[in-house]
Amino acid sequence: MVLSEIWSILKTSHGNAILLKPRDADLAVPIFIGTLEMQSILMGKEGMSPSRPHTHDLFLNMLAHVNLSIKKVEIFELKDDVFHARLVITGGEYTKERPLILDSRPSDAMAIAARKKCPIYMASSIVEQTGVPLTFFINDLEETADDQYRSLREQLEQAIAEEEYEQAAEIRDLLKMLESDNEE
């Protein structure tokens, strides 16, 4: 297992992809995720707190309530073109030597890791099989900021039209975050 980090999130012609970059490597592993999962990961990375807990926040609140904590996330297998992840949890009767292991979708695991700032490990075999040089993504990263902004604007308009004001406020905050990142 190699220590990795969320390097970027792209919107591609095939959907949204999170790019996991092994530390000390000039490549990234793309893992495709849904739009809501992308928003949750972005919110976690930016430390944004919604007015009401989202599913990932609720899960972490429940763990804290029973004195358990996420120690790390592992992307441990690629089987039939599907990435498999797990959460490694300790606390109470679960120790470093005998942790609680929960199966997870990679997108959920990364949304949780982004919130808790816990380490993400990826199997070296996955990196060898699916790693792509970072230079491949550079043009996509420049185009992605515009695509993300446009997509979020559309989602904001839809949320307002459907009178989902809480969701609209969260999307507005994500838009402000993207705008401030572009100004820097």
C-alpha positions in Angstrom: 0.0 0.0 0.0 1.2 3.5 -0.9 0.2 6.7 0.8 -1.8 8.8 -1.6 -3.7 12.1 -1.7 -6.7 13.6 -3.6 -4.8 15.5 -6.2 -7.7 16.9 -8.2 -11.3 16.3 -9.3 -12.0 16.5 -13.0 -15.2 16.6 -15.1 -14.5 14.6 -18.2 -16.6 13.5 -21.2 -16.9 10.2 -19.3 -18.1 11.8 -16.1 -16.4 13.1 -12.9 -13.1 11.6 -11.9 -11.2 12.0 -8.7 -7.4 11.8 -9.2 -5.6 10.0 -6.5 -1.9 10.7 -6.6 0.6 8.4 -4.8 3.0 10.6 -2.8 6.4 10.8 -4.5 5.0 9.8 -7.9 4.3 11.8 -11.0 1.2 9.9 -11.9 -2.4 9.7 -10.7 -5.1 7.1 -10.7 -8.5 8.3 -12.0 -11.6 6.9 -10.2 -14.9 7.9 -11.7 -17.6 9.2 -9.3 -21.0 10.8 -9.3 -21.8 14.5 -9.2 -23.2 14.4 -5.6 -20.1 12.4 -4.4 -17.9 15.0 -6.2 -19.7 17.8 -4.3 -19.3 16.0 -1.0 -15.6 15.5 -1.5 -15.1 19.2 -2.5 -17.0 20.2 0.7 -14.8 18.0 2.8 -11.6 19.2 1.2 -12.6 22.8 1.8 -13.7 22.2 5.4 -17.3 23.4 4.6 -20.0 22.6 7.1 -23.5 22.3 5.8 -26.3 23.8 8.0 -27.6 20.2 8.3 -25.5 17.1 8.3 -25.1 15.2 5.0 -24.8 11.4 5.0 -21.0 11.5 5.4 -21.2 14.0 8.3 -24.0 11.9 9.9 -21.8 8.8 9.7 -18.8 10.5 11.3 -21.0 12.1 14.0 -22.4 8.6 14.8 -18.8 7.1 15.0 -17.7 10.0 17.3 -20.8 9.4 19.5 -19.7 5.8 20.2 -16.0 6.8 20.5 -14.8 5.3 17.2 -12.7 7.1 14.7 -11.5 6.6 11.1 -7.8 5.8 11.1 -7.3 5.4 7.4 -8.9 4.6 4.1 -7.6 1.9 1.8 -8.3 1.5 -1.9 -7.2 -2.1 -1.9 -8.5 -3.8 -5.0 -9.5 -3.4 -8.6 -11.7 -6.3 -9.7 -13.7 -6.4 -13.0 -12.9 -2.6 -13.5 -14.5 -1.7 -10.1 -12.4 -0.1 -7.4 -12.9 -1.5 -3.9 -12.2 0.5 -0.7 -12.5 0.0 3.0 -12.5 2.2 6.1 -10.2 1.2 8.9 -11.8 2.2 12.2 -10.5 2.1 15.8 -11.7 2.9 19.2 -13.4 0.9 22.0 -12.8 -2.8 21.4 -11.2 -2.1 18.0 -7.5 -1.5 18.2 -4.7 -0.8 15.8 -4.0 -4.5 15.7 -7.7 -5.5 15.4 -9.5 -2.6 13.8 -13.1 -2.6 12.5 -13.0 -2.9 8.7 -16.0 -1.6 6.7 -16.4 -2.1 3.0 -17.0 1.2 1.2 -17.4 2.7 -2.3 -14.2 4.7 -3.0 -16.1 7.9 -3.4 -17.7 7.6 0.0 -14.3 6.6 1.6 -12.7 9.7 0.0 -15.5 12.0 1.1 -15.0 10.7 4.7 -11.2 11.0 4.4 -11.4 14.5 3.1 -13.5 15.5 6.2 -11.3 13.7 8.7 -8.0 14.5 7.0 -7.0 10.9 7.5 -4.5 9.1 5.3 -5.6 7.3 2.1 -3.6 4.3 1.0 -3.8 2.6 -2.4 -2.5 -0.9 -3.3 0.6 -0.6 -5.4 -0.8 -3.1 -7.9 -3.6 -0.6 -8.6 -1.1 2.2 -9.2 0.8 0.0 -11.6 -2.3 -1.0 -13.5 -4.1 2.3 -13.7 -1.7 5.1 -13.0 -1.5 7.8 -15.6 1.2 10.5 -15.9 0.2 13.8 -14.4 1.0 15.6 -17.6 -1.9 13.8 -19.3 -4.3 15.8 -17.0 -2.9 19.3 -17.2 -5.1 20.5 -20.1 -8.1 18.8 -18.6 -7.5 20.6 -15.3 -7.6 24.0 -17.0 -10.9 23.1 -18.8 -12.3 21.4 -15.7 -12.5 24.6 -13.6 -14.8 26.2 -16.2 -16.9 23.0 -16.6 -17.3 22.6 -12.8 -18.3 26.2 -12.5 -20.9 25.9 -15.3 -22.2 22.6 -13.9 -22.6 24.1 -10.4 -24.4 27.2 -11.8 -26.9 24.8 -13.5 -27.3 22.8 -10.3 -27.9 26.1 -8.4 -30.6 27.2 -10.8 -32.3 23.8 -10.6 -32.2 23.8 -6.8 -33.7 27.3 -6.7 -36.4 26.3 -9.2 -37.2 23.3 -7.0 -37.2 25.5 -3.9 -34.4 23.4 -2.4 -32.9 26.5 -0.7 -30.6 24.6 1.7 -29.0 22.8 -1.2 -28.9 26.0 -3.2 -26.9 27.7 -0.4 -24.4 24.9 -0.3 -23.9 25.1 -4.1 -23.6 28.9 -3.8 -20.8 28.4 -1.2 -19.0 25.9 -3.5 -19.2 28.5 -6.4 -17.7 31.1 -4.1 -14.9 28.7 -3.2 -14.2 28.1 -6.9 -14.2 31.8 -7.6 -11.8 32.6 -4.8 -9.5 29.7 -5.9 -9.4 31.2 -9.5 -8.5 34.7 -8.2 -5.4 33.4 -6.4 
